[in-house]
Amino acid sequence: MSDPDAGRSRPPPRLVFSTDQFPAGIDDQTRFRLWREFQEEYVGSLDVAREEEQPFWGRMEFIQFGACGIGQYSGTFTRVGRTANDVARDGRDTLSVALSRGRSPVSVSLRGREAVLHPGSATLVSYADPGHFQFTPGFGLLEVSLPRSSLPHLVAHADSLIALPFDPDQPALRLLQRYVEILLGPDGIGDDPLLAAHVETTLLDLIALALGAGRDAAGMAAMRGLRAARLQAALTEIKAGFADPAFSAH
């Protein structure tokens, strides 16, 4: 099977790109054009609308762990989407768990459905379908992307869950968000390939549990990815709070 991403540049293992890095003298339209070109080069063909009443600003951070990628995005966008032409142009066939983490909601429209993501909530997105994100000022978005082919053996009904909100009380969803925040943090996990493979497995396990994996897959994911994410979260809290006299096991 051919690689649908073969014609596009692959990002380095950790990529941070912001319009703050542009030279000060660049005019606003040029800043927006350069941002669009960068997005097309590394993310794929996108239709981007911006807030016209203020200077354009955008920031993205992306890290690749095997077949999975995690990213966080913010800026003065009002809408980011993929038209039928965009889908046909780059052939991108990935799924993404989109998590809202800013001060304002994000809406996702796909397959005739609309999911309104309030801070802390999530949905499953398909980049092989035309659709769009709608943003309001103060938004923040985390995404965990994965090949469509990686889910069917874990969650047989995953495709039917696209653009439906996740259960907000699902423990695996909260752990997934916390785990992604740790990975995107300043310490991260370094560049060890063995650790990267471990992270990829943990991300897939947490996504499978959050989507409602079948009994056998859920049992394996709970023993493997869920445990690993809990351990990492605990170690992160210990590292941050061990010097505080009030810090406790609780």
Buried (B, 14 or more C-beta within 10 A) or exposed (E): EEEBBEEBEEBEBEBEBBBEEEEEEEEBEEBBEBBBEBBBEBBBBBBBEBBEEEEBBBBBBBBBBBBBBBBBBBBBBBBBBBBEEBBEBBBBBBBBBBBBBBEEBBBBBBBEEEBEBEBEBBBBBBBBBBBBBBBEEEBBBBBBBBBBEBBEEBBEEBBEBBBBBBEEEBEBBBBBBBBBBBBBEEEBBEEEEEEBEBBBBBBBBBBBBBBBBEEEBBEBBBEBBBEBBBEBBEEBEEEEEEEEEEEEEE
